[in-house]
């Protein structure tokens, strides 16, 4: 069996264009699917998938490690998340082919199913005003759906530090959510790499009152000793790793014995096999994993396959119920969350197929981007295009006409 070609599809989800890949083989009707979504880089990753074609076309899809090395080590250049997202799209599609060819789910090829279902936490549910009341109301809706855990970023567009007003508002949001959902619901507080070490410690010390499951990415991922320092100074557990693109970064982090909740992102890690290796690395350091998953439905299917065979899985992130309603139409078996858990399917490969005609209904838009440091990003409406000069003048005039207060 040989890989013959890759075909790419960009789908215009309003806050992040999704990139899907179909990898065909010389066996009639046998192909695999993968996903290479990366915020603001759908077209760039798409180009990388095709530029890498000489590194995987003509090879046996069963030879995953050889294909991975040809797309990474043999190039010598290191392209970080963009490079690895392209690699992941191809690598996951190879596993999908292997599963279909053998008639087995991918997890059966990686040690077998350890979990019948996966605990899930909701993300993307707070697409509304940044007020304690809005966050609390929406959190109640999530819990009413059966979720036992939810994650959110209460920190607005802040970067490095917060002024006193922003500090009070951020903590008021967390307090409102905790009071609304009660003490038994797990809360994960997202930092999005926003803070300096000092600010992260200040925030982390005050979050302890609300007993969150973790404080996520309090500092930028490029400086590993910074997040280690935060983890050692606060009592709230720190989680990180979604932005890493190599096992070496996880090895460096684990060597400090300070962070024990790792969040490998299969896209940034180059696919399923490297992500599963990170899970084993964490286990060797008494750690647990909560794979990052803020992409489309194929990414979710990928994470379910990984989680199913991972004994030290803590919880699985899922956005799917809180994305656009038509996401469920993109695949034939969208992930379900039942009483806070994702059932593990037993279908071959990834267990999902893309609905090819449906993909074409939602074209790529350059404005489909999540601007995490712009006010109002929580609404997940994408990056708004600058208004035309005439429209801008009218908007300014209208603003001037609004009475103060």
N, C-alpha and C positions, 0 to 999 in steps of 0.2 A: 504494500500500500504506500502511496506517495501523496504528499500535499501538492495540489495543482495551482491554487490561487486563493487570495483573500479578497473579499468584497466588503466594503465599509458602508455604514449607514449612520448618518447623523440625525438625531431626533430632537426637535426643539422644545424641550421642557423649559418653561419660562424662567427658571432660576439657574439652570445649568444644562447646557446642551449635552445630551447623552450620545455616546459613540458605541455602536455595536459592530461586531465583525463576524462574518461568515467565512469559515475556512473549508474549502472544498477539497475532496480527494479524488483519486482516479477510480475509486469504487463507486459505481452508480448509486446516487441517492444518499451517500454517506458523507456527512459534513458535520462540523462542529461550530458552536457559537461562543463568542466571548464579548467582553465589554472593556473599553478603554477610556471611560469617562474621566475627565479631569477639569475642574473648574476653570473656565476661560481658555482652555486649550484643546477643544474638540477637534478643530481643523488641523492643529499642529500635530496632535497625536495621530490623527488620521493619516497625515502625510508620512509620519514615521513608520506606521504599519506598512505602508507600501514601499518606503525606502528600504525597509528591512527585508523585503521579499526575497532577495537572493540568499538570505541567511536561513530561510525555512522552506522555500518552494523546492520540490523534488525530494524532500526528506520524508522519512517514515514518521508519522505523528506519534507513534509509540515511543520514540526516542526523545522524550521530553527534556532530559538533562542535556543531551547534545544540542538540541535546538536552542535551549536557553543559553548555553555557553557560546554558541555561534552568534546569537543576537546581543550578547553582553561582553563577555571576556574577550572574544576574538576581535571585537571592534576597537578595543583599547580605550576609546573615548567613553566618558561616563556622563550620561545625560539626565541623571536624577529622576524625578517623578515623571517627566514627559517621556523619557526613554523607557522607563519601566512600565508605564501605563500601556504603551504600544506592545511591549514584550508580553505583558499580562493578557492582553486581548488575544494574542496568538496562542500563548501557553494554555489558557483556560479552554480555548477551542480545541486544542489537542486532547486535553483530558476528556472533553465532551465526546470527541470522536472515539477515544479508547473505550469509554463507557458504553457508547452505543454499539461498538464492534463486539464487545464482550457480553453485552446484555446486562451490565452491572451499573449501579450507581457509582459515582466517583469515590465516595467514601469507602466502598468495599475494596477499592484499589489502594487505599491508604491506611489500611489497618482494620477496616470494618466499622459498622455502626456501633457507637458506644452509647449514644443518646437516642431515645425514641422521639423526643421533642426538645426544643431549645428554648430556654428562658429568653424573653425578648424585652428590650426597652424601646420606647417610642421616642423619635426625634422628628423635628420639623413641624410639630403640632402648634407652635406658638406664633404663627404667622399673623400678627396683629399689632395693635398699639403696644408700646413699651410702657405699660402701667401695671401696677400690682393687681388691679382688678381684672384686667384682660388676661394676664398670665394665669391667675387663679381660676377664672371661668373656663379657660381652655384646658387647664390641667384636669379639672373635674370631668370634662368631656372625655379626655383620654382614659381616665380611670373607669369611667362608666362603660368604656369599650372592653374592659377586662384587663387592661395593662396593670402590671404590678410595679413598673419602673418607668421613669421618664427622664429625659435629659433636656437641658435648656441653657442658653447663654443669656444671663440677665444684664450683661455689662454694656449694652449699646455699642457705640462706635469707639469706645475708649481705647487708648493706645499708650502703653507703658505706665501711666499713672491715671488716677481719677481725682477730680476735685471733690470737696466735701458733699456737694449736692449729688454728684454722680455716685459716690459711695453709698449715701443714704438710700437713693433710689434702687440701686442694685440689690442691696441687702433687703429692702422692703419687698422686692419682687420675690426673692427666695422665701422670705417669711410668709408672704401671702400664699404661695404655692404649698408650703409645708402645712400651714394651718388649714388649707382647703382639703388636702388629700389625706391628712392624718399621718401618724407616725409609722404605719406599716408599709407605706409605699416608698420604694427606693427613689431617691433623687440623685441625679448625676449633674454636676455643675460644670458647664463648658467654659473654658478660658480662651480658646482660639488663639493661643500664643500671644495674648495681648500684653502681658505685664512684665515689668522689671522684677527682679528677685524680691526687692523690698516691698513693692506693692502686692505681689503675689502672696508673700508671707502675711502681710496685713489682712488681705482678703481671706486667706485660708484660715487664719486664727478665728475670724468672726463667722466663717461658715460652719465651724464646728458645732455651734449652737443648734444647727438644723440637721445634724447627723447625716450628711450626704454620703452616698456610697463612694464617690470620688470627686476630686477637683481635677478637671482634665486640661492638659496642655496649658498650665499657668504661665509658662515662659516659652520663648521660641525654641523650636526643636534643634536648631543648628548648634546650640551651646548646651551640650548635655550636662556639664557640671552645674549649670544654672538650675535646671529642673531638679537635679539631685539635691542641691542646697535647699530648695523649697521643700522637697519631700522630707528632709531631715529636720526641718524647723517647725512643721505643723503636724497636728495630730490627724487631720483628714487625709486619707490615702490619696496619693497622686496617681493619675493614669496618663499615659502618653504613648506615642509611637505611630500614630496614624500618618505622620508626615515622613517617616523614615522610608528609605528606598533601598536598604541593604541589610543583610544579616549582621554586618560588621557594626552598624550603629546600635543595633539591639545588644550585641555582645558588649560593647562599651558601656551602655546603660546598665546592663545586668551586673557588670563587674563591681558596681558601687553598692549593690545590695540595699538600695534605698527605694526603688520603685518596683512594685510587685504586681501591678496591673498593666499589662501591655495591650496595645490596640493596633496590631498590624493591619494595614490596608492591603488586601490582595492586589489591587491595581498598582499601587506604588511599589509593592514588593516584587512585581513581575509575575504574579500569578499564584496558583494554588500550592505548588510544591515548596517554594520558599516561605510562604506564609505558614504552612504546616511545620516547617523546620523551626520557625520562630516560636511556635506554640511549644515545641519540645524543648527549646532553649529556656523558655520561661519555666517550664515544669522542672527542669534541672536546678533552677534557682528558687524553687518553692513558690513560683508565681502563677498567676492565672491570666487568661486572655479574654478580651472582649473585642473581636475584630471590628474594625471600622467599616461602615457601610452607608455612604451618603450618595450613592449613585442611582442607577436604574435597576430594573427587575432582574437582569442577568447577574448583576453584582450580588443581589440578594440570594439568588440561587447558588452562586459560587460560595458565599459565606455559609449557607446552610450545609453544603457538602463538607466544608472544612470543619464546621462546628460539630457535625454529627460524629466524626471520628476523633474528636479532641477531648480527652478526659478532663483536662484542666480548663475547659471553657467556663467562664463566669456568666456571661450574658451576651446576647447578640443584638446589635443595633439594627433598627429597621425604620425606614422613612415611608415605606410604600403606601400606607394608608393615608398619609398626609401630603402626598404629592398631588399632581393633577389627577382628576378622576379617570381620565382615559389611559393612565398607566396600566391598568388591569387588562386593557385590550391589546397590549403589546405582546403578551405572552399567553400561551394556552393554559398554563397552570400557575397563576400568580400566587405568591406566598400568602398564607393565611395565618392570622394570629388568633388563637383560641384560648381564652382565659389566660392571656399573657404569655403564651408559648407558641412556637412555630413547629407544627408537626413535620417530621422528617419524611420526605417522599421515598418511594422505592423504585422510581422509574429510572431507566438507564441514563448514564451521562449526568448532565446537570439537572435533568428532570423537567426542563422547560424547552419550548420551541418559540421562536419569534414569529409574530404575525406580520409577514413581509408587507402586504398591502397597507396595513395600519401604520407602519413606520413612515410611509410616504405622506401621510396626512398632516404631519407635524414637522415642517421644515426648520432647518437651522436658522437661528437668528443671532447676530453678533451681540445683541443686547442681553442675551440669556446668560447672565453672570451674577454670582452672589458677591456683592461688594461689602465684605465683612467689616470694613472700617468707614462706611458711609452711614450717616444717620438714617434710620428706617430700614436697614437691611433685613430686620426681623420679618418684614412683610413678605420677603422672598418674591419680589416682583421683577427681579432682574435689574440690571443697570439701565436707568432711564436715559434715552438719547437726549442730548442738549436741545432745547427748543429752538425753533427758527427765530431769527432776530425780531420779526414782527410779533410772534407769539410771546417772546420774552418781554417785549415792551408792554404788551397788553397785561401780562401777568404781573409785572412790576407796578403798573398803574392800578390794577385791582387791589394789590396788596396795600398800596398807599391809601386807598379809599376805605380800608377796614379800620374801624375805630380801635384804639389801643385798649388792651385789657380784655 
